[in-house]
Amino acid sequence: MKTELHIIVAIADNGAIGLNGDMPWSRQLPADLKHFKETTMGHPIVMGRKTFESLPNGALKGRQNIIVTRNADYRAEGAEVVHSLEEAIERAEGDRLFLIGGGELYRQGMALADVLHITLVHHEWQEADTYFPDIDIEVWECVHNEPHPADEKNRYPYSFTTWRRKEKE
């Protein structure tokens, strides 16, 4: 059984995904965190070491946590450590694996991914230091787009989108 690789990410209008090791909109878009949890729950997740270390409570419960790092001695409670994205895909238990960051793994994962779950945050952060790779519309097709306005809990308007890799002709 092939494990499908899904990428899940929130991206600002200018492609920004990170600022000083966190999301620029951190704690200002709780709907995205809820969507992330609902989408990934029960499925394995893979992340880089820096992404894992940015999690406030360590390994995410209800999911097989896999960390990719070059450090052969790295250990993390509640997580498996591997040394490549390909090794993470082999280690994943189930029919889909979610890549949750960071920037370098997203760049590697775009060539291998089957599905993108993208929260588009309709705002720009010029001071961001990490960006998501461009999405080539020759390769990817948006199959779901669910826009939401800003509200009393969510500071910025956003859209939940799903993209599938187009079939090769």
N, C-alpha and C positions, 0 to 999 in steps of 0.2 A: 504494500500500500504506500503510495507516494504521499509524503507530507507536503501540503500546500503551504507556501510561505506567504504570510500576510504582513504587510507593514501597517502599523498604526501610528499616526503622528498628528500633531496640531501645527499648522503653518500659518504665519501672518501673510498678509497680502504681498509683502515684499520678499517672501521666502524665508523669513526669520523663524528659527525654531529654538534658539537658545541665547541666553545672556548670563554671563558669569555662572555657568553650571546649572542654570534653572531656566524654566520657560519665562519669557518676558511678561506674560499675563498670569503668572502663577498666583493662585488663590483668587483670581478675579473672574474666573470662568468655571464655576463648579459644575455646570452642565457637561463640560468636556470631560472632567474627571469621572463623572457618573457614567458617561457614554463609554469611556475607556474601560472602566471596571466591568460593565455589562457585556461589552464586546469580547474581552479577553478572559473572563472568568471561566474556569474549567479547562482552559487550553494552556499549553506551554508557552512561555514568553522567553525571548532571548534579548539580551542587552549587553552593552559594553560595561567595563568596570566603572567608569565615571558615572554612567547612568545609574548603576546599582548603588554606588556610594551616595548618590543624590537622593535616594529614597529615604524619607524620614524615619520609617520603621523597619528597614531592611527588606528581606524577601517578601514579595506580595503573596498573600494567602490565597489558597484555592487554585493555584497555578504552579506548574513545574517551572522553576526559575533557573535559567541557564545564562551564565556570564561568560562573555568572550574577552580574554585578556592575553597579552603576550607573556605576562609574568607567570612562569612555571610554578612558583611557590604560592601563588595567590589562593586563599581559601575564604569562603563566605558562608556563614551559617544559613541553612535553609536553601542553599543554591548549589547547583553543579557548575564546575568551572571547566571550560573548554578553551581551545586556542585558535579556533577559526569558525567562521559562520557555517561552513560546510559541516564541521564536526557538530555544531549545535543542531543543525537540521537532522543529522543522523541520530542524535541523542533524544530528539523530541519524541514524546509519547502521545500519539494521536494523529488525526488526519490534517490538522492545521497548527501552525506555529506562528506566533505573533512576534515580529521584530519591533521593539519599543524604543530603540535609540542606542547610542547617540549618532551624531553626524557622520562619523566615519563608517559605522555599520550600515547606516541608511545608504550611503554611497555604494557600498559593496552589495547590499541587498537589492537595489533596484534592478540589477541584471538577473537576479534569481527569483524575484517576487512574482506571485500570481495575482494578488489582490492588494490594493491600497485602500486603507480606511483613513481618510483625511478630514480633520476638522479644519476648515478654513476660517481663520480669525480675521475679521474684516477691519484691520487696523495695520499700521506699519510701525516697526521699531527700527529706526535708523541706527541706534546704538548696539544692535544685536551683534553677537560674535560667532554665531553658528547658523548655517542656512541649509535648507533641504535642497537636494539636487532638482534641476528642472524636470518637469514631467513632460515627456515627449508624446504629443497627441497622435503621432503616427504609431506609437506602441500601446498607449493606454486609452481606454474609453470610459468616460464617466457614466455609470449605470444607475446612480442614485444621488440626488441632491436635495437636502432638506434644510432650507434656510430658517434661521431664528433671529429675531430682533434682540437688541440689548434689553435688559430688564433690571429690576431691583437687585437681583442676585448676580447677574452676568453683565459685566461692565461693557463688553463689546458685542456687536452683532457677529454671528458665526453661522456656518453651514456644515452639516455632517454630509460628507460625500463618500461614495464608494467607486473605485476605479478597477476595471478588470483589464488584464493584458489581452490585447486583440489577438485573434488567431492568425497565425502566419499563413499567408496565401500561397 
